[in-house]
Structure formats: C-alpha cells, structure tokens
C-alpha cells in the first residue's frame, strides 16, 4: 500500500476544520430560519405561516443532499477524496455568502424567498459531498485500531460549528438593537463565513490522497457509475445505513431547531436567553463525542444499540422536561445532546465500514443524506405541527418512533470494527461480505 505523507495531525485537522466550516454555514441558516427569515423573507400577514414557510426552506437543503452525495460521491470514488472535498467546501461557502447578500421580501417581493431557497439548495448540495468525504479522509488514514477515534474528528465539527454559529448570533443580539439586527446585523455571520471557508480550503489543499484510495486506484479500475453500483449491488447496506442514521438526525434537529423555535414562541423565552441555554447544552454534545469514540473502538454496534434504546426512552421525558421551566428545559437539552454525542461519534465510521473502497464515498454519503431527508429535513416542521395540532408530548413520541427504526437498521448489520477498508470484494450484496 502506498505510504501516506499525511501526518495524523494534518489528517485530523483537515477533517475537523472542513466539517466545522460546513456545519457553521448550515447552522447559521437554521438559526436565521427561526429568528430572522420569517420576518424578512416572507409576507408578514401571518407570523405562524411565515415560520412554517421558513422552516420549509430549511428542509430544502436536505432534499439537495442526496444530489450532492451522488455528484460528489461519483468523483470522490473515481477521482479521489481530496479534490472532491475542496469543490464541496467551495460550493457550500459560495451559497452561504450569497445568502448574506440577498435582498428581502420588502425589496423584491416573492423573488426573495425563491432566491433564499436556491441558496439553501446550494448549501445542501455542498454538504451532501462534504460529510462522507471528511469521514473517509479520517478513517482511510487511521492507524490500526483507531478508526472510530479518527472518525470522531469530523463529527466534532458539528458541535464546534454550532457553538460558533450560536455564539455569533448571541453576540450580535447583545451588541445591537432589534432594528439594527434585522436591518443588517443578521447578514454578518453569512458574510463572515467566507473567511472560514478560505481557511478550510487552504488546509484541504495541503493534504495528499488517502492511502486506502491510492491502493484501490493502483490495483483496480474505478467503478464507472458508483451510484448505479450502490443501488444494484449494495442496496442492503444502503438501507441499513439510512435507518442507522435516522434517529440521530431526528434527535439533533429537535434539540436545536425545533427547541429554539418552540422555546422562543410558545414558551416565550427571550431570544438571547434561549440561545445561551442552547450554547451551554451543546457542550454536553461535544464532551460525549470523544468518550463514545473510545467505547466504539471495542465495538460500534453495541454502543449504537445502547444509546438508541436510551433515545427511545428519552422521547417520553422530552415534553415533561421542556415544559417544566428553565431548569427543566436545560436538563432536557443537556440530556438529549449528551445522547446525541454518544450516537454521533461512531456513526460516520460504522456507516462507512459498510461499503468497499470503490463505492465508499457514494454509499456512505447517500446513506447519510437520505437519512437527512427522512430524519431531519421535516423534523422541525413535523414537530411544530404535532405540538400545535395535538400537544408537545407527541414530539417525544415522534423521536421514540425514529429510535425504533434505527434499532431495526442496527439489526440488519454486523459488527464492523474488524472490517478491512482495503478489502474490495468482487461481488457482494449485503454487509456480511
């Protein structure tokens, strides 16, 4: 196998910085979709409808993710991980900066939400290619017995990106009046992302191709159409991967987007106070990721089983805690985001290990993206509708149901910690290859 000249520090930083930038860009939209866009990009006649419409544009990115996964996965499996990751990050960054430059509904009318939706689609396209590539950059450079640990670093980009995005909105809320914030202040996080994107691109351009991909490219012809191969030969690992990711997506976007929306509207928390609460609780998310990664080195599947059962039970405590005052709301988010860290740490590694090198970029990215559509794109919208139509208890039941589906996915796969990433079977149609 060709020896990689990438040092562990280079690999881990490159995989971390890219996902941090991507998730920062993604989350500033999520925050703005709750706090800003309903007021500036949609008719103000019905605030509730404007919020739902804004959350619907939030979901557009998840519909774009599978397209990005197929597109970037195609080139990631045929050309290489490095080049594809650079293009994916550029796509995400350009879309985010453009959002910061968009005129509002008051200026150009219905064209404003349409352009907003288009830029959101671009964000989803870029993220569809980013996550899978960043995971592969890490685990395909990993030392023996360290794949879950290396695969944890891209996952850390999620809480770090959230801390940056929530922190910048919190600072702006404190330094500006509401009029200043809604007039121009909300644009600053989107425009500032250009600096982070340039940093991410610089780091990505300094690394070399992963040794696992180099070995595969040396000894085997690349698959002509990776997506077709996935749908024909690896549909079972794809289905299992989607289900395994499902609960994680649902949990996270209930803890962040839905909680922020419901907390600042139905429960009447001030915007600044609730952002502070979320930023505190996201620390639990960040803290449990490395702990879970260490446990997952002994077995990914056992960790995922245990935490998913915990999430199913947490669904029944979600509403009572959230509705019991400030302490209860903080406890709800801290517990939920702790579970999130435990399930998220091994997720990228276990899903990537389901596929051989020749289609790994496409397969893992498609599983993650399709789970995003089912578990995240409509989660804030569905949860809001359930809470308004019935009561908030049904939001917890919704989460518990997604956990049951993830357990079914885990039952479909074997333990993957001993799978060889360099093994490329000639024909296999299930994870038990």
C-alpha positions in Angstrom: 0.0 0.0 0.0 1.4 3.5 -0.8 2.6 5.2 2.2 0.7 8.4 3.0 2.8 11.5 3.8 -0.1 13.0 5.7 0.7 13.2 9.4 -2.1 12.3 11.9 -2.2 16.0 12.9 -2.7 17.1 9.3 -5.4 14.5 8.7 -7.4 15.2 11.8 -7.2 18.9 11.5 -8.2 18.8 7.8 -11.2 16.6 8.5 -12.2 18.7 11.5 -11.8 22.2 10.0 -13.8 21.4 6.9 -16.8 20.0 8.7 -16.7 22.8 11.3 -17.0 25.3 8.4 -19.7 23.3 6.7 -21.8 23.0 9.9 -21.2 26.6 10.9 -22.7 27.6 7.5 -25.5 25.1 7.9 -26.4 26.2 11.4 -26.4 29.9 10.8 -29.1 29.2 8.3 -31.0 27.1 10.8 -30.8 29.8 13.4 -31.8 32.5 11.0 -34.7 30.4 9.7 -36.2 30.6 13.2 -35.2 34.2 14.2 -34.8 36.2 11.0 -36.2 34.8 7.8 -39.9 34.6 8.8 -39.8 38.4 9.3 -37.7 39.4 6.3 -38.3 36.9 3.5 -42.0 36.1 3.8 -45.2 38.1 3.9 -45.9 39.3 7.4 -49.7 38.8 7.4 -49.5 35.5 9.3 -46.4 35.0 11.6 -47.1 31.3 12.2 -47.4 30.6 8.5 -44.2 32.6 7.9 -42.3 30.5 10.4 -43.5 27.3 8.9 -42.6 28.5 5.4 -39.1 29.5 6.7 -38.7 26.0 8.2 -39.7 24.5 4.9 -36.8 26.3 3.1 -34.6 24.9 5.9 -35.6 21.5 4.7 -34.7 22.1 1.1 -31.0 21.5 1.8 -31.8 18.0 2.9 -33.5 17.3 -0.4 -30.4 18.6 -2.2 -28.0 16.5 -0.1 -28.6 13.2 -2.0 -28.0 15.0 -5.3 -24.7 16.3 -3.8 -23.9 12.9 -2.5 -24.4 11.3 -5.9 -22.5 14.1 -7.7 -19.5 14.4 -5.3 -19.6 10.7 -4.5 -19.2 9.9 -8.2 -16.0 12.0 -8.4 -14.8 11.0 -4.9 -14.9 7.4 -5.8 -13.4 7.9 -9.3 -11.0 10.8 -9.0 -10.2 10.9 -5.3 -11.2 12.2 -1.9 -9.1 15.4 -1.7 -10.2 17.2 -4.9 -13.8 16.4 -4.3 -13.7 17.7 -0.8 -12.2 21.0 -2.0 -15.0 21.5 -4.5 -17.7 20.5 -2.0 -16.5 23.1 0.5 -16.3 25.8 -2.1 -20.0 25.1 -3.1 -21.2 25.3 0.4 -19.2 28.5 1.1 -20.3 30.4 -2.0 -24.0 29.6 -1.3 -23.7 30.8 2.3 -22.1 34.1 1.4 -24.7 34.8 -1.3 -27.5 34.4 1.4 -25.8 37.3 3.3 -26.2 39.5 0.1 -29.8 38.7 -0.7 -32.5 41.5 -0.8 -35.5 40.9 1.4 -39.2 40.4 0.6 -39.9 44.1 1.1 -37.4 44.9 -1.6 -38.1 42.4 -4.3 -41.2 40.6 -3.2 -41.7 36.9 -4.0 -38.3 36.6 -5.6 -36.7 37.0 -2.1 -37.8 33.6 -0.7 -37.2 31.9 -4.1 -33.6 33.1 -4.1 -33.2 32.1 -0.5 -34.4 28.6 -1.3 -32.0 28.4 -4.2 -29.0 29.3 -2.0 -30.2 26.9 0.6 -30.2 24.2 -2.1 -26.6 25.1 -2.8 -25.8 24.6 0.8 -27.3 21.2 0.8 -25.5 20.3 -2.4 -22.1 21.1 -0.8 -22.9 19.4 2.5 -24.0 16.3 0.6 -20.5 15.8 -0.6 -18.6 17.1 2.4 -19.6 14.8 5.2 -18.8 11.5 3.6 -15.5 12.7 2.2 -14.4 14.2 5.5 -15.1 10.9 7.3 -13.2 8.9 4.6 -10.3 11.4 4.9 -10.1 10.5 8.5 -10.7 6.7 8.7 -8.8 5.9 5.5 -5.7 7.5 7.1 -6.3 6.0 10.5 -3.8 3.9 12.4 -4.8 0.3 13.1 -7.4 0.0 15.8 -8.1 3.8 15.7 -10.7 4.1 13.0 -13.5 5.2 15.4 -11.2 7.7 17.1 -10.1 9.2 13.8 -13.7 9.1 12.5 -14.8 11.1 15.6 -12.9 14.2 14.5 -15.1 15.2 11.6 -18.1 14.6 13.9 -16.7 17.2 16.3 -17.2 19.8 13.6 -20.9 19.6 14.4 -20.8 21.0 18.0 -18.0 23.3 17.2 -19.8 24.8 14.2 -22.9 25.1 16.3 -21.0 26.9 19.1 -19.6 29.4 16.5 -23.0 30.0 14.9 -25.0 30.3 18.0 -22.2 32.4 19.6 -22.1 34.9 16.8 -25.9 35.3 16.9 -25.8 35.7 20.6 -23.1 38.4 20.4 -25.0 40.3 17.7 -28.2 40.1 19.8 -26.4 41.7 22.7 -24.5 44.4 20.8 -27.3 45.5 18.5 -30.8 46.8 18.9 -33.5 44.6 17.3 -33.8 47.2 14.5 -30.1 47.0 13.7 -30.1 43.3 13.9 -33.0 42.8 11.4 -31.8 45.6 9.2 -28.3 44.4 8.5 -26.7 42.6 11.5 -28.1 39.2 10.6 -26.1 39.3 7.4 -22.7 39.4 9.2 -22.5 35.6 10.0 -23.2 34.7 6.4 -20.6 37.1 5.1 -18.0 36.2 7.7 -18.2 32.5 6.7 -16.0 33.5 3.7 -13.0 33.7 6.0 -13.6 30.3 7.5 -14.1 28.8 4.0 -10.8 30.2 2.8 -9.1 28.7 5.9 -10.7 25.3 5.2 -9.7 25.3 1.6 -6.1 26.1 2.5 -5.9 23.2 4.9 -7.6 20.8 2.5 -5.1 21.8 -0.3 -2.1 20.9 1.8 -3.0 17.2 2.3 -2.5 14.2 -0.1 -4.9 11.5 -1.2 -5.8 8.8 1.3 -3.6 5.6 1.2 -6.6 3.4 1.0 -7.9 5.1 -2.1 -4.4 5.2 -3.6 -4.2 1.4 -3.2 -7.6 0.8 -4.7 -6.7 3.1 -7.7 -3.4 1.3 -8.2 -4.9 -2.2 -8.3 -8.4 -1.8 -9.6 -10.3 0.1 -12.2 -12.7 2.7 -10.7 -16.4 1.9 -10.9 -17.9 3.7 -13.9 -21.2 4.6 -12.2 -20.8 4.3 -8.4 -24.4 5.3 -7.7 -25.7 2.6 -10.0 -23.4 0.0 -8.3 -24.7 1.1 -4.9 -28.4 0.7 -6.0 -27.7 -2.6 -7.7 -25.2 -4.4 -5.5 -25.2 -2.6 -2.2 -28.8 -1.7 -1.6 -29.0 -3.6 1.6 -26.1 -1.7 3.3 -27.6 1.5 2.0 -31.0 0.8 3.5 -29.4 -0.3 6.8 -27.2 2.9 6.8 -30.2 5.1 6.3 -32.0 3.6 9.2 -28.9 3.6 11.4 -28.6 7.4 10.8 -32.3 8.2 11.1 -32.7 8.6 14.8 -29.5 10.8 15.1 -30.8 13.3 12.7 -34.3 13.5 14.3 -32.8 13.9 17.7 -30.4 16.7 16.8 -32.9 18.9 14.9 -35.4 18.5 17.7 -32.8 19.6 20.2 -31.7 22.6 18.2 -34.1 24.0 15.5 -37.4 22.9 17.0 -36.5 23.7 20.6 -35.3 27.2 19.6 -38.5 27.8 17.6 -40.9 26.4 20.3 -39.0 27.9 23.2 -39.0 31.5 21.8 -42.6 31.4 20.6 -44.9 29.0 22.5 -42.9 29.1 25.8 -41.9 32.8 25.4 -38.2 32.6 26.2 -36.3 35.7 25.2 -34.1 35.0 22.1 -30.9 35.8 23.9 -31.7 33.7 26.9 -32.6 30.6 24.9 -29.5 30.9 22.7 -27.4 30.9 25.9 -29.2 27.8 27.2 -28.5 26.0 23.9 -24.9 27.0 23.8 -24.4 25.7 27.3 -26.1 22.4 26.5 -24.1 21.9 23.2 -21.1 21.5 25.4 -22.5 18.1 26.5 -22.7 17.2 22.8 -19.1 18.0 22.3 -17.9 16.3 25.5 -19.6 12.9 24.9 -18.3 12.5 21.3 -14.7 11.5 22.3 -16.0 9.3 25.1 -18.2 7.5 22.8 -15.5 7.1 20.2 -13.2 5.4 22.7 -16.0 3.0 23.6 -16.7 2.3 19.9 -13.2 1.0 19.4 -14.4 -2.1 21.3 -17.5 -2.4 19.2 -19.5 0.2 17.2 -22.8 -1.8 17.2 -23.1 -2.3 21.0 -22.6 1.5 21.6 -25.2 2.3 19.0 -27.7 -0.2 20.4 -27.4 1.1 23.9 -27.7 4.8 23.0 -30.6 4.2 20.7 -32.5 2.5 23.4 -31.7 5.5 25.6 -33.0 7.9 23.0 -36.3 5.9 22.7 -36.8 6.2 26.4 -35.8 9.9 26.4 -38.7 10.6 24.0 -41.1 10.0 26.9 -39.3 12.5 29.1 -38.8 15.2 26.4 -42.1 17.1 26.8 -42.4 17.0 30.6 -38.9 18.4 31.0 -39.3 21.0 28.3 -42.5 22.4 29.7 -41.3 22.4 33.3 -39.5 25.7 33.3 -35.9 26.9 32.7 -34.2 24.2 34.7 -36.3 21.5 33.0 -35.6 22.9 29.5 -31.9 23.0 30.2 -32.0 19.4 31.6 -33.9 18.3 28.5 -31.4 19.7 26.1 -28.4 18.7 28.1 -29.6 15.1 28.2 -30.7 15.0 24.6 -27.5 16.4 23.3 -25.4 14.1 25.5 -27.2 11.2 23.9 -26.6 12.9 20.6 -22.8 12.9 21.2 -22.8 9.2 22.0 -24.7 8.2 18.9 -23.0 10.7 16.6 -19.3 9.8 17.4 -19.3 6.3 15.8 -22.0 7.0 13.2 -19.7 8.0 10.3 -17.3 5.2 11.0 -19.9 2.4 11.1 -21.7 3.6 8.0 -18.5 4.0 6.0 -17.4 0.5 7.0 -20.5 -1.0 5.4 -19.1 -0.2 1.9 -16.0 -1.3 -0.1 -13.5 1.4 -1.1 -14.6 1.5 -4.8 -18.1 2.9 -3.7 -17.5 4.0 -0.2 -17.7 7.8 -0.8 -21.0 7.4 -2.7 -22.5 4.8 -0.4 -21.8 6.4 3.0 -22.8 9.9 1.7 -26.1 8.6 0.2 -27.0 6.8 3.4 -26.3 10.0 5.4 -28.1 12.2 3.0 -31.2 10.0 2.7 -31.4 9.8 6.4 -31.3 13.6 6.5 -34.4 13.8 4.3 -36.3 11.3 6.5 -35.0 12.3 9.9 -34.0 16.0 9.7 -35.4 17.9 6.8 -39.0 17.8 8.0 -38.3 17.2 11.7 -38.8 20.8 12.8 -41.9 21.2 10.6 -43.4 17.9 11.7 -42.6 18.5 15.4 -44.2 22.0 15.2 -47.3 20.6 13.6 -47.6 17.8 16.1 -47.2 20.2 19.0 -49.8 22.7 17.7 -52.3 20.0 16.5 -52.1 17.7 19.5 -49.6 18.6 22.2 -45.9 18.6 22.7 -45.9 15.0 24.1 -46.3 13.8 20.5 -43.0 15.4 19.6 -41.4 12.9 22.1 -43.3 10.0 20.7 -42.1 11.0 17.2 -38.5 10.8 18.5 -39.1 7.4 20.1 -40.5 6.1 16.8 -37.4 7.2 14.9 -35.3 5.3 17.5 -37.2 2.1 16.9 -36.5 2.4 13.2 -32.8 2.9 13.9 -32.8 -0.3 16.1 -34.2 -2.1 13.1 -31.3 -0.8 11.0 -28.7 -2.0 13.5 -30.3 -5.4 13.4 -29.5 -5.5 9.7 -25.8 -5.1 10.0 -22.9 -7.0 11.6 -20.2 -5.6 13.9 -17.9 -3.6 11.6 -14.8 -2.8 13.7 -12.8 -5.7 12.2 -13.7 -5.0 8.6 -10.7 -4.3 6.3 -11.0 -1.0 4.4 -8.6 -2.2 1.8 -10.7 -5.4 1.0 -12.5 -4.9 -2.3 -14.8 -8.0 -2.8 -15.7 -8.9 -6.4 -19.3 -9.4 -5.7 -21.3 -8.6 -2.5 -24.8 -7.6 -1.9 -25.0 -7.4 1.8 -22.9 -6.1 4.7 -22.0 -9.7 5.5 -19.4 -9.7 2.8 
